Amino acid sequence: MSANRVFIARLAGCSVFDPAGDKVGKVRDVLVVYRRDEPPRVVGLIVEVPGKRRVFVGIGRVTSIGSGQIITNGLITLRRFEQRGGETRVIAEMLGRKVTLRRDGGRATIEDVAMDEVSEGDWEIGQLFLRKPKSTPSPFGKGPTTFASWQDVREENADGEAQSAEHLIAAYSDLVPADLANTLLELTPERRHEVAAELSDDRLADVLEELPETEQIDMFGQLDDHRAAGVLDQMQPDDAADLIAQLTEERKEQLLGLMEPDEADDVRMLLSYDADTAGGLMTTEPVIVSADATVAEGLALIRRHELAPALGAAVCVTLPPYEPPTGRFLGMVHFQRMLRYPPNERLGTLLDQQLEPVRVDATALEVTRVMATYNLVSVPVVDAAHRLVGVVTIDDVLDHVLPDDWRSQDPGQPLNRNRPRPRRAPVNTPARRTPGGTR
């Protein structure tokens, strides 16, 4: 990447700063317009600013590009970006298009696009980084690559046609699930379904958890039963329960039968509670240990990469069995308290004596008040026999109190809190297995 040539795929995620050095946002795409006899002209950047809003920054306002960062003159309009006719997003729509090489008629795929500065503040598409079809039958082989100028190729796709879902996923591989979900919301439903088909089960599960309910159900409805069950297995049980509760009774039972038995049992249990209760809000996968477990063992469990931060803030101590519904709940130990004691200290001696669990039938309002009063990020949930059945985390509460369309609302606008709460229709719950150990 030189001062007057920049490969656009490398710009995705680059930070944008104003002249004073304050961070404005991150680059998500580059916008170009096609011209009849000349290469497409770069008109600006699509930048994501705080609040997940995407805005347009004209290329004339960019004063410097290099070293993984972009400097602007500080004049940015915070109006939400809307794509106009004739405009093309390079990363979302151009990468992955098929082209024909004029010199020999060979075919290739666009893997990256360079924009060249032809004069101060004036950029256009220059070189293309292309990959030709592979010439060997090996499933692991790739075709040779080559560079070509815009004049040396002819596009096979119609203007504005998006690239393959595979290339779109590769371009946004570094996005966290919430940002990838926002990106998918900008695509047409057809493209969204194509991308969903290419995502792995765990990645798609993470994205579905971040989508608004309508789009979530729409995307999930395009999956066949076996793929859908695999995705549900990868979701958090409470999110899976919320999703499956919106399906027809016939498909609900079909998917529960295809899921892993352990995961299906957790979802069935959650579906038996009303969505407005602690049982409906909770997740059934907290960190559970015995009273004899040591500080070292507790820290090792919350150190796991796949554990959500809110679940890793504390461990639950119970009598056996150690899987919900557990034996009698004894208490919680917060990770900060564990850090203050030697590794061989027993967790049973470090219980938070002031924290009282909530009952599984407690209302969502009660749970919210407890968490706000005691500044908690999670609160344990017990049944009538004082057995631990799950924990409600702060993200569960926020998902409940925020309106369904909070992801699409502009920051600063008042939230519409007057929305009806769904009531889950319980499924037929078979006799629950006898838990035999720690998950």
Secondary structure, DSSP 8 states (H G I E B T S, - for coil): -BTTEEEGGGGTT-EEE-TTS-EEEEEEEEEEE--SSS--EEEEEEEEETTTEEEEEEGGGEEEEETTEEEE-S----SB----TTEEEIIIIITT-EEEETTT--EEEEEEEEEEEEETTEEEEEEEEEE----S--TT----EEEEEGGGEEE-S-TT----HHHHHHHTTTS-HHHHHHHHHTS-HHHHHHHHHHS-HHHHHHHHHHS-HHHHHHHHTTS-HHHHHHHHHHS-HHHHHHHHTTS-HHHHHHHHHHS-HHHHHHHHHHHTS-TTBHHHH-BS---EE-TT-BHHHHHHHHT-TTS-TTGGGEEEEESS--SSS-SBEEEEEEHHHHHTS-TT-BGGGS--TT---EETT-BHHHHHHHHHHTT-SEEEEE-TT-BEEEEEEHHHHHHHHS-TTGGGS-TTS-----------------------S--
